[in-house]
Amino acid sequence: MKFRAVLLVIMCVIASGAMSQAKTITGVVSKVQDADSITLSNTSIRLQGIDAPELGQDCLDRTRQPYPCGKYAAGVLREMILGKSVHCEVTGIDSYQRTLAICYRSGVNLNQYLVAQGWAVAYEKYDTQFVTTQRMAKLNKKGLWQGDFVRPDSFRAAGRAVVATEPVRRTDGCLIKGNINRKGDRIYHTPGSSKNYALTRINEKRGEKWFCTEQEAIDAGWRAPRG
């Protein structure tokens, strides 16, 4: 009986070790798709708890000039980890069958680092662990928070083709949308703060307009959205 008990303990320890190993992946990063998706040891990994701008996404900088924030954010992560060894702690599988994980490079939590530097936002819909980090990044105007931007999930919801035709790439930096709703209310939407910004289309034939500043919109008779 004693032998069987000892054998059972040993088997449990081995099984536990195997499970632990199965939940971690260590290897060299071969690809950085964007600032929240990487390929590590032939495994596609989605960084848990964060959402980064899409590669084709533009944002406004502190001077209200558009810049390719999606490519810039990806470049920040690429410089840190491409071709380097990374350790990832697996947390699950997403709807696209990618491995969800918290990843580390030389002890630095990459997920948290990207949010802290403002090149990704906390994906609060699924995970709230980086909300406090995001709050500090916003307070200190880091990365995306230096100006205005559409949250990545809103950008995706609107569809890249729709956003591209809404000229997100306006060279004059006047990206505030002055929309007129069905009731005739004049409402302006600002990138980065108005949740319906990416879904709002401007038809200048209906009297809708683009504005460079909120004050300009207010002076013209538009108001901020409620709620």
Secondary structure as GFF3:
##gff-version 3
##sequence-region A 1 227
A	DSSP	alpha_helix	2	22	.	.	.	ID=ss1
A	DSSP	beta_strand	24	34	.	.	.	ID=ss2
A	DSSP	beta_strand	37	40	.	.	.	ID=ss3
A	DSSP	beta_strand	43	47	.	.	.	ID=ss4
A	DSSP	beta_strand	50	51	.	.	.	ID=ss5
A	DSSP	beta_strand	59	60	.	.	.	ID=ss6
A	DSSP	beta_strand	66	67	.	.	.	ID=ss7
A	DSSP	alpha_helix	69	81	.	.	.	ID=ss8
A	DSSP	beta_strand	85	93	.	.	.	ID=ss9
A	DSSP	beta_strand	99	105	.	.	.	ID=ss10
A	DSSP	beta_strand	108	109	.	.	.	ID=ss11
A	DSSP	alpha_helix	110	116	.	.	.	ID=ss12
A	DSSP	beta_strand	121	122	.	.	.	ID=ss13
A	DSSP	alpha_helix	131	139	.	.	.	ID=ss14
A	DSSP	three_ten_helix	143	146	.	.	.	ID=ss15
A	DSSP	alpha_helix	152	158	.	.	.	ID=ss16
A	DSSP	alpha_helix	160	164	.	.	.	ID=ss17
A	DSSP	beta_strand	176	180	.	.	.	ID=ss18
A	DSSP	beta_strand	186	189	.	.	.	ID=ss19
A	DSSP	three_ten_helix	204	206	.	.	.	ID=ss20
A	DSSP	beta_strand	209	211	.	.	.	ID=ss21
A	DSSP	alpha_helix	214	219	.	.	.	ID=ss22
###
